[in-house]
């Protein structure tokens, strides 16, 4: 689940951000996304000429959130529905912690594969959410997105121009759609986070290319990772590839540290940047580039979660959780 520092409910807090940034200039890059997100609130939606032939995405009916058996351990936010503050420390793991990270990541990967097998015309994202929920709780884990900042579902499903944080609903998938499924599980006290793209029936060549190039960005970014490597090498790698193919890169949402906490330092920007810091041995974080056909400006729906491209260009995202080891990055 891509990182964010504000989800709509915290818009009032934006008023105090200017003084905070003025006192702490180093936080500017990490908080840039808050300003960008704020631009979309309350502005309505424009209707520019679409960049593709898909019908506009509209909010659907969202069913009640699903219950989690009481014996399953929950993350701290699960009952209150709050947005925990991001820790400013990296999550570094000993050998036992690494085993927990592998277990949670492998479960997330299995759930994602299962969810992808359900993707076909006529299936609703609500049906996918139910299947994801049942598999996660059946494995004794908690679906991390559920009630995180009051997110109402157990998985994020982002269709076509939805960049991220799409809420599963009753909209049936249609031939030609592209879909991101973002799975995070909380198992043994550790979060494992991954997402992938799925094609619904036959899709336009331009949509397929966007999906493939975004995956290539993730794969190449992983290759540069290792102990002592600057975090900003990730953004440089991704943007260089995106620029070559003339795709926009979303700046508002980022990769993040993950482990015992859902989100923490480091903030992984997917664009070229000069933010300091280097990768540490035993550290875990996500890389999750989001590429778009057109401009990178986004709007957030009134549900405070669903993020869509302002010009309705298609969006694609791929994500892995990484563990930094002696030889590079372990997915």
PyMOL commands that set and color helices and strands:
alter all, ss='L'
color gray80, all
select helices_A, chain A and resi 11-23+25-40+95-117+125-138+148-150+205-223+232-244
alter helices_A, ss='H'
color red, helices_A
select strands_A, chain A and resi 142-143+156-159+162-164+178-187+190-199+248-249+255-257+264-268+284-287+290-292+298-300+307-309+315-317+320-325+328-330
alter strands_A, ss='S'
color yellow, strands_A
deselect
rebuild
show_as cartoon
